[in-house]
Amino acid sequence: MKKLMNMTVLILLTIALSGCYPLRAERSETPIEMVAFASLTDEEQHLLPASPKDSVVSKVAVTEHIATLMGRPRKGTEVYAVTFNHTETKSSGNLIVYVDLDKKTVVGKGRTSLT
């Protein structure tokens, strides 16, 4: 009887612990919005009226204008553009952070045009 109880406890313990450690492929990555948000200055972060999730992520081709914001020639490649909504000021548009396709590296930052 004691052996059966020990076996039951061992099985339950194994089941409980196996759910605690996700497989490597199942681990979630940091969302692109949060990578972009972390690159903002305190002043820029305070412009966000809500959450960093109130943003639009899109894959864009690097234009000459975007390449100047990055400080290195990347024209013709693609990056993610994270546009933070409702961060425009009287003199400039919404904040945009450019993130490399690896989804971890911020490569530039700028603003949308007001026109």
HELIX and SHEET records of a PDB file:
HELIX    1   1 LYS A    2  SER A   18  1                                  17    
HELIX    2   2 ARG A   24  GLU A   26  5                                   3    
HELIX    3   3 ILE A   32  ALA A   38  1                                   7    
HELIX    4   4 ASP A   42  LEU A   47  1                                   6    
HELIX    5   5 GLU A   64  MET A   70  1                                   7    
SHEET    1   A 4 SER A  55  ALA A  61  0                                        
SHEET    2   A 4 GLU A  78  PHE A  84 -1                                        
SHEET    3   A 4 LEU A  95  VAL A  99 -1                                        
SHEET    4   A 4 VAL A 106  ARG A 111 -1                                        
END                                                                             
